[in-house]
């Protein structure tokens, strides 16, 4: 994924500063208390401590295996534990680097707490200066140009330009104003111009930045249900192999085969799933870190996993599927009216129209008809601004009155009853409406010239993205307040699977519940207070950072860039997390199967020559076999750390194709890698006389 928001916070995979910190943390994590949460690695550390004791005993008392052999085994077992800790520490370090940046913006600031926040007297701008830590929910503060916003809150008066780069990484300031869905502000951001009154909505220590810091700190992350289930499986496998190794001791004694404790406990470590056990936590942390680097914060790993299993995706039409601003796409002249004349009148009547629609009309007239903007200064034009009552705008030049606006308003302006309008005009109005557009009529004095086709433009490439989601098995649903006819036209053009027209908050909530009742996981995005119920109900609710406090608290993810289309990437990141965990689990289990053939025949070949048929690796000796397997066990974790952190590459293909690919690459690869790796290590160990 190459996206602007991701690149802003992209750290190199092995940043030197993170590597240094991770190396220190890997040693700190050797504490049994810290490793207790990872049973597989805890068992490995216990075995490493035992073999270290046996090595010291052989050094001092000369009993047991040779000090050289047991010392090497102990060293590589400790490396195995350290490498597993290192993988987790690197993943955590990437989150901590982001958290350090956020902490810098959380410095204690002074706040201007208003004496008369409701403005009922001359004291409405009088304030007392207090520490931001003294503010409580409900306090109202004045924030002026150059001031830091002291805490999270909602604007109750005023409008200002706010620099939110500390939160979003985006240098361009944004406008925040009282009322609507853009009244929420975040502590630590800076007001660049004007002033605002902010009602505090968060207690000290529980602001949005505080919660962000807790979320991006890898150490704060709780295990997800899938991780817990996999951990139970790994514990079960560990216990099973522990019983098998203990039984093997009895079998060796019965068959008069000499097998030392060092060999047996080393065999245990090589057989238990240390690879996935060592990388499991790092995979989960890295998955959340990928969201953070993409400027999305998840309140829990459960939300990230749920994103990977989403069946239904709800997307708002405006700003997500379409650009949100209607744009002029065509001029339609009445019979007897020159198209260029219509375009010229449309341009002149839009000169004072600063709306995106007005700018698009001027752009269309210039680009398609080569009409230049006339200089009307000498003619003293009178601008007629748009008004909700008239639904018209235009300009008066001398005796000429140029107007554009809603069809019925323009017909009323020219004094023409609807039943006397030319059939071609009515047909064009109906055609534009059926296509989901908005018709604007254009007139000069009492003459009707034609229509402007305003189109809610669908974003380029969005249809292909929905097709990719369909290939994943995800149903896309467009939510809009438009009438069903308009909604159907845009849904067809965008390529969504379904749409919900004239949607109310209750309609969104009921739709989500209906989908969930059918056993489907639902994701949606929203920014307004009216979206809060649906965001809370959805399995994955992505709230916009620019949205209201209610929306941000209802969702389980927050998009710091406030880009609704990012919901599609969130799903892809969730799927990548699940794929990475599944792929490395497959590789780890296949690894263990291959190790049986590497070690067991070498151990008992002298007692049972029949096992020679299974000794396909032809390892030099039992000691060499054990040492090579232990070394391979440690090295493979190091080699897989980049894959665990960056994730398995994801492509939108069906589940069956993914399963085949997973088994072919990671299943077959997991079987072959130990045969090759252990044999190569055995040759090196033998050549260097290490066993």
C-alpha positions as CSV (number, residue, x, y, z in Angstrom):
1,X,0.0,0.0,0.0
2,X,1.5,3.3,-1.0
3,X,-0.5,6.0,0.5
4,X,0.3,9.6,1.7
5,X,-0.9,9.0,5.2
6,X,1.1,5.8,5.6
7,X,4.3,7.3,4.3
8,X,4.2,10.2,6.8
9,X,4.7,7.8,9.7
10,X,6.7,5.1,8.0
11,X,9.7,3.9,9.9
12,X,12.3,1.7,8.3
13,X,11.8,-2.0,9.2
14,X,15.0,-2.0,11.3
15,X,15.5,1.6,12.4
16,X,18.8,1.8,14.3
17,X,17.3,3.6,17.3
18,X,14.5,1.0,17.6
19,X,17.0,-1.8,17.2
20,X,19.2,-0.5,20.1
21,X,16.2,-0.1,22.4
22,X,14.8,-3.5,21.3
23,X,18.0,-5.3,22.1
24,X,18.0,-3.9,25.7
25,X,14.3,-4.8,26.1
26,X,14.9,-8.3,24.8
27,X,17.2,-8.8,27.8
28,X,14.7,-7.2,30.2
29,X,12.0,-9.6,29.0
30,X,14.0,-12.6,30.2
31,X,12.3,-12.0,33.5
32,X,10.1,-15.1,34.2
33,X,7.2,-12.8,35.1
34,X,7.4,-11.2,31.7
35,X,7.6,-14.5,29.8
36,X,4.8,-16.1,31.8
37,X,2.3,-14.7,29.2
38,X,4.1,-16.8,26.5
39,X,4.1,-20.4,27.7
40,X,6.1,-21.8,24.7
41,X,9.0,-19.4,25.2
42,X,8.7,-19.7,29.0
43,X,9.3,-23.4,28.6
44,X,12.3,-22.7,26.3
45,X,13.8,-20.3,28.9
46,X,13.3,-23.0,31.7
47,X,15.1,-25.6,29.5
48,X,17.9,-23.0,28.8
49,X,18.3,-22.5,32.5
50,X,18.4,-26.2,33.1
51,X,21.0,-26.9,30.4
52,X,23.1,-24.0,31.7
53,X,23.1,-25.6,35.1
54,X,24.1,-28.9,33.5
55,X,26.9,-27.2,31.7
56,X,28.2,-25.6,34.9
57,X,28.0,-29.0,36.6
58,X,30.0,-30.6,33.8
59,X,32.6,-27.8,34.1
60,X,33.1,-28.1,37.8
61,X,32.4,-31.8,38.4
62,X,33.1,-33.4,35.1
63,X,29.8,-35.2,35.0
64,X,27.3,-35.5,32.1
65,X,27.9,-34.3,28.6
66,X,31.0,-32.6,27.5
67,X,31.1,-28.9,28.6
68,X,31.6,-27.9,24.9
69,X,28.4,-29.7,23.8
70,X,26.2,-28.6,26.7
71,X,27.6,-25.1,26.6
72,X,26.8,-24.7,22.9
73,X,23.3,-26.0,23.5
74,X,22.7,-23.6,26.4
75,X,24.0,-20.7,24.4
76,X,21.7,-21.4,21.4
77,X,18.7,-21.9,23.7
78,X,19.3,-18.5,25.3
79,X,19.6,-17.1,21.8
80,X,16.2,-18.6,20.9
81,X,14.6,-16.9,23.9
82,X,16.4,-13.6,23.2
83,X,15.4,-13.7,19.5
84,X,11.7,-14.3,20.4
85,X,11.9,-11.4,22.9
86,X,13.7,-9.2,20.3
87,X,10.9,-9.8,17.7
88,X,8.3,-8.6,20.2
89,X,10.5,-5.7,21.4
90,X,11.0,-4.5,17.8
91,X,7.2,-4.5,17.2
92,X,6.7,-2.6,20.4
93,X,9.5,-0.2,19.7
94,X,7.8,1.0,16.5
95,X,4.7,1.8,18.5
96,X,6.7,3.5,21.3
97,X,8.4,5.8,18.7
98,X,5.0,7.0,17.6
99,X,3.9,7.4,21.3
100,X,7.0,9.5,22.1
101,X,6.0,12.0,19.4
102,X,2.5,12.2,20.9
103,X,3.9,12.7,24.4
104,X,5.8,15.8,23.1
105,X,2.4,17.4,22.3
106,X,0.9,16.6,25.7
107,X,3.0,19.0,27.7
108,X,1.2,20.8,30.4
109,X,-0.3,24.1,29.0
110,X,-2.1,27.0,30.5
111,X,-5.8,27.4,29.8
112,X,-8.0,30.5,29.8
113,X,-11.1,29.3,31.8
114,X,-14.0,31.6,31.2
115,X,-15.7,33.2,34.2
116,X,-19.0,33.6,32.3
117,X,-19.0,30.8,29.7
118,X,-22.6,31.3,28.6
119,X,-21.9,34.9,27.7
120,X,-24.8,36.3,29.6
121,X,-22.9,39.4,30.7
122,X,-20.0,41.7,29.9
123,X,-17.8,38.9,31.5
124,X,-18.2,36.6,28.5
125,X,-14.6,37.0,27.4
126,X,-13.1,37.4,30.9
127,X,-11.0,34.4,32.0
128,X,-8.8,33.1,34.7
129,X,-5.5,31.3,33.8
130,X,-5.2,27.8,35.1
131,X,-3.2,24.7,34.4
132,X,-4.8,22.3,31.8
133,X,-4.6,19.6,34.4
134,X,-7.1,21.6,36.6
135,X,-9.8,21.6,33.9
136,X,-12.8,19.4,34.5
137,X,-15.6,18.2,32.2
138,X,-18.0,21.0,31.5
139,X,-15.5,23.9,31.9
140,X,-15.4,26.4,29.1
141,X,-12.1,27.8,27.9
142,X,-11.2,30.6,25.5
143,X,-8.6,29.6,22.9
144,X,-7.2,32.4,20.7
145,X,-4.7,32.5,17.8
146,X,-1.4,31.0,18.8
147,X,-2.8,29.1,21.8
148,X,-2.7,25.4,22.3
149,X,-6.1,23.8,22.9
150,X,-5.7,22.5,26.5
151,X,-7.9,19.4,26.3
152,X,-10.5,17.6,24.2
153,X,-13.8,19.4,23.8
154,X,-16.5,20.8,21.6
155,X,-16.6,24.3,20.2
156,X,-19.7,26.1,21.5
157,X,-18.9,29.5,19.9
158,X,-16.6,30.9,17.3
159,X,-14.7,29.5,14.3
160,X,-10.9,29.1,13.9
161,X,-8.2,27.5,11.7
162,X,-6.5,24.7,13.7
163,X,-3.2,23.0,13.1
164,X,-3.7,19.3,13.8
165,X,-0.4,18.1,12.5
166,X,0.6,16.8,16.0
167,X,-2.3,14.3,15.7
168,X,-2.7,13.6,12.0
169,X,0.8,14.5,10.6
170,X,-1.0,16.6,8.0
171,X,0.5,20.1,7.7
172,X,-2.6,21.8,6.1
173,X,-4.7,23.5,8.8
174,X,-8.4,22.6,9.1
175,X,-11.4,24.8,10.0
176,X,-13.3,24.0,13.2
177,X,-16.5,25.8,14.1
178,X,-19.5,25.6,16.5
179,X,-22.3,23.3,15.6
180,X,-22.4,20.5,13.1
181,X,-20.0,17.6,12.8
182,X,-16.8,19.6,12.9
183,X,-17.1,21.1,16.3
184,X,-14.8,18.6,18.1
185,X,-11.2,19.6,18.9
186,X,-8.3,17.7,20.4
187,X,-6.0,18.7,23.2
188,X,-2.5,19.5,22.0
189,X,-3.5,21.0,18.7
190,X,-2.9,24.7,17.9
191,X,-5.3,27.5,16.9
192,X,-3.8,29.5,14.1
193,X,-6.4,32.2,13.6
194,X,-9.5,33.8,15.2
195,X,-10.8,32.4,18.5
196,X,-13.1,29.7,19.8
197,X,-14.9,28.8,23.0
198,X,-14.4,25.1,23.9
199,X,-16.4,23.1,26.4
200,X,-14.1,20.5,27.9
201,X,-15.3,16.9,27.4
202,X,-12.4,14.9,28.9
203,X,-10.9,14.5,32.4
204,X,-7.2,15.1,32.8
205,X,-5.3,11.9,31.9
206,X,-8.1,10.7,29.7
207,X,-7.8,12.9,26.7
208,X,-7.7,11.6,23.1
209,X,-3.9,11.9,23.1
210,X,-3.6,10.0,26.4
211,X,-5.7,7.2,24.9
212,X,-3.7,7.3,21.7
213,X,-0.4,6.9,23.6
214,X,-1.9,3.9,25.5
215,X,-3.0,2.3,22.2
216,X,0.2,2.6,20.3
217,X,2.3,1.4,23.2
218,X,2.8,-2.3,22.3
219,X,3.1,-3.2,25.9
220,X,-0.4,-2.0,26.6
221,X,-1.9,-4.4,24.0
222,X,-4.1,-7.2,25.2
223,X,-4.3,-10.5,23.4
224,X,-7.1,-10.9,21.0
225,X,-9.5,-13.9,21.1
226,X,-7.8,-15.5,18.1
227,X,-4.4,-15.1,19.7
228,X,-5.7,-16.6,23.0
229,X,-7.2,-19.6,21.1
230,X,-3.9,-20.1,19.3
231,X,-2.0,-19.8,22.6
232,X,-4.2,-22.5,24.0
233,X,-3.3,-24.7,21.0
234,X,0.4,-24.0,21.5
235,X,0.2,-24.8,25.2
236,X,-1.5,-28.1,24.3
237,X,1.2,-29.0,21.8
238,X,3.9,-28.1,24.4
239,X,2.3,-30.4,27.0
240,X,1.9,-33.2,24.4
241,X,5.6,-33.0,23.5
242,X,6.6,-32.7,27.1
243,X,4.8,-36.0,27.8
244,X,6.4,-37.5,24.7
245,X,9.9,-36.6,25.7
246,X,9.4,-37.9,29.3
247,X,8.1,-41.1,27.7
248,X,11.1,-41.2,25.4
249,X,13.4,-41.2,28.5
250,X,11.7,-44.4,29.7
251,X,11.9,-45.9,26.2
252,X,15.6,-45.1,26.0
253,X,16.3,-46.7,29.4
254,X,14.3,-49.8,28.4
255,X,16.2,-50.1,25.1
256,X,19.6,-49.5,26.9
257,X,20.2,-46.4,24.8
258,X,22.2,-43.6,26.4
259,X,20.4,-40.3,26.1
260,X,21.4,-37.5,28.4
261,X,19.1,-34.9,30.0
262,X,20.7,-32.2,27.9
263,X,19.8,-34.1,24.7
264,X,16.2,-34.8,25.8
265,X,15.3,-31.3,26.9
266,X,16.9,-29.9,23.8
267,X,14.8,-32.3,21.8
268,X,11.7,-30.9,23.6
269,X,12.6,-27.3,22.6
270,X,13.1,-28.3,18.9
271,X,9.8,-30.2,18.8
272,X,7.5,-27.6,20.5
273,X,6.2,-24.8,18.2
274,X,8.8,-22.2,19.2
275,X,8.7,-20.5,15.9
276,X,5.1,-19.3,16.0
277,X,5.4,-19.1,19.8
278,X,8.2,-16.6,19.5
279,X,6.6,-14.5,16.8
280,X,2.9,-14.6,17.8
281,X,3.0,-11.5,19.9
282,X,5.1,-9.6,17.4
283,X,2.6,-10.4,14.6
284,X,-0.3,-8.9,16.6
285,X,1.6,-5.8,17.7
286,X,2.8,-5.3,14.1
287,X,-0.7,-5.5,12.8
288,X,-1.9,-2.7,15.0
289,X,1.3,-0.8,14.2
290,X,0.5,-1.0,10.4
291,X,-2.8,0.7,11.2
292,X,-1.0,3.4,13.2
293,X,1.4,4.0,10.4
294,X,-1.7,4.3,8.1
295,X,-3.0,6.9,10.6
296,X,-5.8,4.7,12.1
297,X,-6.0,3.8,15.7
298,X,-7.7,0.7,16.9
299,X,-9.0,0.6,20.5
300,X,-8.2,-3.2,20.6
301,X,-6.7,-5.9,18.6
302,X,-10.1,-7.5,18.4
303,X,-11.2,-4.7,16.1
304,X,-8.3,-5.3,13.8
305,X,-9.1,-9.0,13.6
306,X,-12.7,-8.3,13.0
307,X,-11.7,-6.1,10.1
308,X,-10.1,-9.1,8.5
309,X,-13.3,-11.1,8.8
310,X,-15.7,-8.4,7.6
311,X,-18.5,-9.6,5.3
312,X,-20.4,-6.4,4.8
313,X,-19.0,-2.9,4.3
314,X,-21.2,0.2,4.8
315,X,-19.9,3.3,3.1
316,X,-21.4,6.8,3.1
317,X,-22.0,8.1,-0.4
318,X,-20.8,11.7,0.0
319,X,-17.1,12.1,0.4
320,X,-16.5,8.3,0.2
321,X,-17.9,7.1,-3.0
322,X,-18.4,10.5,-4.6
323,X,-16.3,13.7,-4.2
324,X,-19.2,15.2,-2.3
325,X,-19.4,18.4,-4.4
326,X,-21.7,18.4,-7.4
327,X,-19.9,19.4,-10.5
328,X,-21.1,20.8,-13.8
329,X,-20.7,18.1,-16.5
330,X,-22.9,19.3,-19.4
331,X,-24.9,22.3,-20.8
332,X,-28.2,21.4,-22.4
333,X,-29.7,24.2,-24.6
334,X,-33.3,24.6,-25.6
335,X,-34.2,24.4,-29.3
336,X,-33.3,27.7,-30.9
337,X,-30.7,28.6,-28.3
338,X,-27.0,28.4,-29.2
339,X,-25.1,26.2,-26.8
340,X,-22.2,28.7,-26.6
341,X,-24.7,31.4,-25.6
342,X,-26.0,29.2,-22.8
343,X,-22.5,28.5,-21.6
344,X,-21.6,32.2,-21.6
345,X,-24.7,33.2,-19.5
346,X,-24.0,30.3,-17.1
347,X,-20.4,31.5,-16.7
348,X,-21.4,35.2,-16.1
349,X,-24.1,34.3,-13.6
350,X,-21.6,32.1,-11.7
351,X,-18.8,34.7,-11.4
352,X,-19.8,35.6,-7.9
353,X,-20.6,32.1,-6.9
354,X,-17.8,30.8,-4.7
355,X,-19.3,27.4,-4.1
356,X,-17.7,24.3,-5.7
357,X,-20.7,24.0,-8.0
358,X,-20.3,27.6,-9.2
359,X,-16.6,27.1,-9.8
360,X,-17.2,23.9,-11.8
361,X,-19.7,25.8,-14.0
362,X,-17.1,28.4,-14.8
363,X,-14.4,25.7,-15.4
364,X,-16.7,23.8,-17.8
365,X,-17.5,26.9,-19.8
366,X,-13.8,27.8,-20.1
367,X,-12.5,24.3,-20.9
368,X,-15.2,23.0,-23.3
369,X,-16.2,26.3,-25.0
370,X,-13.1,28.5,-24.6
371,X,-15.1,31.3,-23.0
372,X,-13.1,33.9,-21.1
373,X,-14.2,35.7,-18.0
374,X,-15.5,39.1,-19.1
375,X,-14.5,42.3,-17.2
376,X,-17.7,43.7,-15.9
377,X,-16.3,46.4,-13.6
378,X,-17.3,49.3,-15.9
379,X,-20.9,48.0,-16.0
380,X,-21.4,48.1,-12.3
381,X,-22.9,44.7,-12.0
382,X,-25.3,43.8,-9.1
383,X,-24.6,40.4,-7.7
384,X,-27.6,38.3,-6.6
385,X,-26.3,35.8,-4.0
386,X,-28.0,32.4,-3.5
387,X,-30.7,32.4,-0.9
388,X,-32.5,29.4,0.5
389,X,-35.9,31.2,0.0
390,X,-35.4,32.0,-3.7
391,X,-33.0,29.1,-4.6
392,X,-31.6,31.4,-7.2
393,X,-28.3,33.2,-7.8
394,X,-27.1,35.4,-10.6
395,X,-26.1,38.9,-11.7
396,X,-27.8,42.1,-13.0
397,X,-25.9,44.0,-15.7
398,X,-27.8,47.2,-16.6
399,X,-31.2,46.1,-17.7
400,X,-30.3,42.4,-18.2
401,X,-31.0,40.0,-15.4
402,X,-29.1,36.6,-15.6
403,X,-30.2,33.8,-13.3
404,X,-29.4,30.2,-12.6
405,X,-31.0,27.9,-9.9
406,X,-33.5,25.3,-9.2
407,X,-35.8,24.5,-12.1
408,X,-39.1,25.5,-10.4
409,X,-37.5,28.7,-9.1
410,X,-36.2,29.8,-12.5
411,X,-39.6,29.0,-14.1
412,X,-41.2,31.2,-11.5
413,X,-38.6,33.9,-12.2
414,X,-39.3,34.0,-16.0
415,X,-43.1,33.7,-15.3
416,X,-43.5,30.4,-17.3
417,X,-46.0,27.8,-15.9
418,X,-44.6,24.3,-15.8
419,X,-47.3,23.0,-18.2
420,X,-46.1,25.5,-20.9
421,X,-42.5,24.5,-20.8
422,X,-41.1,22.9,-24.0
423,X,-41.2,19.1,-24.0
424,X,-37.5,18.9,-24.7
425,X,-36.8,20.9,-21.4
426,X,-39.0,18.5,-19.3
427,X,-37.4,15.5,-20.9
428,X,-33.9,16.8,-20.1
429,X,-34.9,17.5,-16.5
430,X,-36.3,13.9,-16.1
431,X,-33.2,12.4,-17.7
432,X,-30.8,14.3,-15.4
433,X,-32.9,13.2,-12.4
434,X,-32.9,9.5,-13.4
435,X,-29.1,9.6,-13.7
436,X,-28.8,10.8,-10.2
437,X,-27.9,14.4,-11.1
438,X,-29.2,17.8,-10.3
439,X,-30.7,20.1,-13.0
440,X,-30.1,23.8,-12.8
441,X,-32.1,26.1,-15.1
442,X,-30.5,29.2,-16.8
443,X,-32.5,32.2,-17.9
444,X,-32.0,35.8,-19.1
445,X,-34.8,38.2,-18.2
446,X,-37.9,36.3,-19.3
447,X,-36.2,33.9,-21.6
448,X,-35.4,30.3,-20.6
449,X,-32.1,29.2,-22.2
450,X,-31.5,25.7,-21.0
451,X,-30.1,23.5,-18.3
452,X,-26.9,22.8,-16.4
453,X,-26.3,19.2,-15.5
454,X,-24.8,19.0,-12.0
455,X,-23.4,15.6,-11.3
456,X,-22.3,14.0,-8.0
457,X,-19.0,12.7,-9.5
458,X,-18.0,9.2,-8.5
459,X,-14.3,9.0,-7.5
460,X,-12.1,7.5,-10.2
461,X,-11.0,3.9,-9.5
462,X,-13.7,3.3,-6.9
463,X,-15.6,0.8,-9.0
464,X,-12.4,-1.3,-9.4
465,X,-11.9,-1.2,-5.6
466,X,-15.4,-2.5,-5.0
467,X,-14.8,-5.2,-7.5
468,X,-11.7,-6.2,-5.5
469,X,-13.8,-6.3,-2.3
470,X,-16.3,-8.5,-4.1
471,X,-13.5,-10.9,-5.0
472,X,-12.7,-11.1,-1.2
473,X,-16.3,-12.0,-0.6
474,X,-17.2,-8.7,0.9
475,X,-20.6,-7.1,0.2
476,X,-20.5,-3.3,-0.3
477,X,-23.5,-1.1,0.7
478,X,-23.8,2.6,0.0
479,X,-25.6,4.7,2.6
480,X,-27.2,8.0,1.4
481,X,-29.9,10.5,2.2
482,X,-30.8,10.8,-1.5
483,X,-34.0,9.5,-2.9
484,X,-34.1,5.9,-4.2
485,X,-33.9,7.0,-7.9
486,X,-30.8,9.1,-7.4
487,X,-29.3,6.5,-5.1
488,X,-29.8,3.7,-7.6
489,X,-28.1,5.7,-10.4
490,X,-25.0,6.4,-8.3
491,X,-24.9,2.9,-6.9
492,X,-24.9,1.5,-10.5
493,X,-22.1,3.8,-11.6
494,X,-20.0,3.1,-8.5
495,X,-20.5,-0.6,-8.7
496,X,-21.7,-1.2,-5.1
497,X,-23.7,-4.4,-4.4
498,X,-26.6,-2.6,-2.6
499,X,-27.7,0.8,-1.3
500,X,-29.7,2.2,1.5
501,X,-31.5,5.4,0.4
502,X,-33.1,8.1,2.5
503,X,-31.2,6.6,5.4
504,X,-32.0,7.7,9.0
505,X,-29.9,6.7,12.0
506,X,-32.5,4.1,12.9
507,X,-32.3,2.7,9.3
508,X,-28.5,2.3,9.6
509,X,-28.8,0.6,13.0
510,X,-31.5,-1.7,11.8
511,X,-29.6,-2.6,8.7
512,X,-26.5,-3.5,10.7
513,X,-28.5,-5.6,13.1
514,X,-30.2,-7.5,10.3
515,X,-26.8,-8.3,8.7
516,X,-25.4,-9.4,12.1
517,X,-28.4,-11.6,12.8
518,X,-27.5,-13.4,9.5
519,X,-24.1,-14.2,11.0
520,X,-22.2,-11.5,9.1
521,X,-19.6,-9.1,10.4
522,X,-20.2,-5.5,9.5
523,X,-17.9,-2.5,9.1
524,X,-18.9,1.1,8.7
525,X,-17.5,4.6,9.0
526,X,-19.1,7.8,10.3
527,X,-18.4,11.3,11.8
528,X,-21.6,12.6,13.1
529,X,-23.5,12.2,16.4
530,X,-26.3,10.6,14.3
531,X,-23.7,7.9,13.3
532,X,-22.8,7.0,16.8
533,X,-25.5,4.2,17.4
534,X,-24.5,2.5,14.1
535,X,-20.7,2.9,14.9
536,X,-21.3,1.3,18.3
537,X,-23.3,-1.6,16.8
538,X,-20.9,-2.4,13.9
539,X,-18.2,-5.0,14.5
540,X,-15.7,-2.5,13.0
541,X,-16.7,1.2,13.5
542,X,-14.3,3.7,12.1
543,X,-14.9,7.2,13.4
544,X,-13.4,10.3,11.8
545,X,-11.0,12.3,13.9
546,X,-12.8,15.5,12.6
547,X,-16.1,14.1,13.8
548,X,-18.0,14.6,17.0
549,X,-16.9,13.3,20.4
550,X,-19.9,11.0,20.4
551,X,-18.8,9.4,17.1
552,X,-15.2,8.9,18.2
553,X,-16.2,7.3,21.5
554,X,-18.7,5.0,19.8
555,X,-16.3,3.5,17.2
556,X,-13.6,1.1,17.9
557,X,-11.2,2.8,15.4
558,X,-10.4,6.4,14.8
559,X,-9.1,7.6,11.4
560,X,-6.8,10.6,12.1
561,X,-6.9,11.7,8.4
562,X,-10.7,11.6,8.4
563,X,-10.7,9.8,5.0
564,X,-13.8,7.6,4.8
565,X,-12.4,5.6,1.9
566,X,-9.7,4.3,4.2
567,X,-12.2,1.8,5.5
568,X,-11.3,-0.3,2.5
569,X,-7.6,-0.3,3.5
570,X,-8.5,-1.1,7.1
571,X,-10.2,-4.3,5.9
572,X,-7.1,-5.2,3.9
573,X,-4.8,-4.7,6.9
574,X,-7.1,-6.9,9.0
575,X,-6.9,-9.6,6.4
576,X,-3.2,-9.3,6.2
577,X,-2.9,-9.7,10.0
578,X,-4.9,-12.9,9.9
579,X,-3.0,-14.2,6.8
580,X,0.4,-13.5,8.5
581,X,-0.6,-15.4,11.6
582,X,-2.1,-18.3,9.7
583,X,0.9,-18.5,7.3
584,X,3.5,-18.5,10.0
585,X,1.5,-21.0,12.1
586,X,1.4,-23.3,9.1
587,X,5.2,-22.8,8.6
588,X,5.9,-23.5,12.2
589,X,3.9,-26.8,12.4
590,X,5.3,-28.0,9.1
591,X,8.8,-27.2,10.6
592,X,8.2,-29.4,13.6
593,X,7.1,-32.3,11.4
594,X,10.4,-32.1,9.4
595,X,12.4,-32.0,12.7
596,X,11.1,-35.4,13.7
597,X,12.8,-36.9,10.7
598,X,16.0,-35.0,11.5
599,X,16.5,-35.9,15.1
600,X,14.7,-39.1,16.1
601,X,16.5,-41.4,13.7
602,X,19.8,-40.0,14.7
603,X,19.2,-40.6,18.4
604,X,18.1,-44.2,18.1
605,X,19.9,-45.4,14.9
606,X,22.6,-47.3,16.9
607,X,20.0,-49.2,18.9
608,X,17.5,-49.7,16.1
609,X,19.3,-49.9,12.7
610,X,15.8,-50.1,11.1
611,X,15.4,-46.4,11.7
612,X,18.0,-45.9,9.0
613,X,15.3,-45.8,6.4
614,X,14.0,-42.5,8.1
615,X,17.5,-41.0,8.4
616,X,17.1,-39.2,5.1
617,X,19.4,-36.3,6.2
618,X,22.3,-38.6,7.0
619,X,23.4,-36.3,9.9
620,X,26.9,-36.9,11.3
621,X,26.0,-37.9,14.9
622,X,23.3,-37.7,17.5
623,X,25.1,-34.7,19.1
624,X,25.4,-33.0,15.8
625,X,21.8,-33.6,15.0
626,X,20.6,-32.1,18.3
627,X,23.0,-29.1,18.0
628,X,22.1,-28.4,14.4
629,X,18.3,-28.6,15.2
630,X,18.7,-26.2,18.1
631,X,20.8,-23.7,16.1
632,X,18.2,-23.9,13.2
633,X,15.4,-23.4,15.8
634,X,17.0,-20.1,16.9
635,X,18.1,-18.8,13.5
636,X,14.7,-19.4,11.8
637,X,13.0,-17.0,14.3
638,X,15.5,-14.2,13.3
639,X,14.9,-14.9,9.6
640,X,11.1,-14.6,10.0
641,X,11.1,-11.4,12.1
642,X,10.9,-9.2,8.9
643,X,7.9,-11.2,7.6
644,X,6.2,-11.0,11.0
645,X,6.6,-7.3,11.2
646,X,5.8,-6.3,7.6
647,X,3.1,-9.0,7.1
648,X,2.4,-11.5,4.4
649,X,1.5,-9.6,1.1
650,X,-2.2,-9.6,0.6
651,X,-4.1,-10.0,-2.7
652,X,-7.9,-9.9,-3.0
653,X,-8.5,-13.6,-4.0
654,X,-11.0,-16.2,-2.8
655,X,-10.6,-18.2,0.3
656,X,-9.8,-21.5,-1.6
657,X,-7.1,-19.8,-3.6
658,X,-5.6,-18.3,-0.4
659,X,-5.6,-21.7,1.3
660,X,-3.8,-23.3,-1.7
661,X,-1.2,-20.6,-1.7
662,X,-0.7,-20.8,2.0
663,X,-0.2,-24.6,2.0
664,X,2.1,-24.4,-1.1
665,X,4.4,-21.6,0.1
666,X,4.3,-21.9,3.9
667,X,3.3,-25.5,4.4
668,X,5.6,-27.0,1.8
669,X,8.3,-24.4,2.6
670,X,8.0,-25.3,6.3
671,X,8.7,-28.9,5.4
672,X,11.6,-28.3,3.1
673,X,13.4,-25.5,5.1
674,X,14.4,-27.7,8.1
675,X,15.8,-30.5,5.9
676,X,18.0,-28.0,4.0
677,X,18.8,-25.8,6.9
678,X,19.6,-28.5,9.5
679,X,21.7,-30.4,6.9
680,X,23.8,-27.3,6.1
681,X,24.3,-26.5,9.8
682,X,25.3,-30.1,10.4
683,X,28.0,-29.9,7.7
684,X,29.3,-26.7,9.2
685,X,29.2,-28.0,12.8
686,X,31.0,-31.2,11.7
687,X,33.6,-29.3,9.7
688,X,34.4,-27.1,12.7
689,X,34.4,-30.0,15.1
690,X,31.8,-28.3,17.3
691,X,29.8,-31.4,18.3
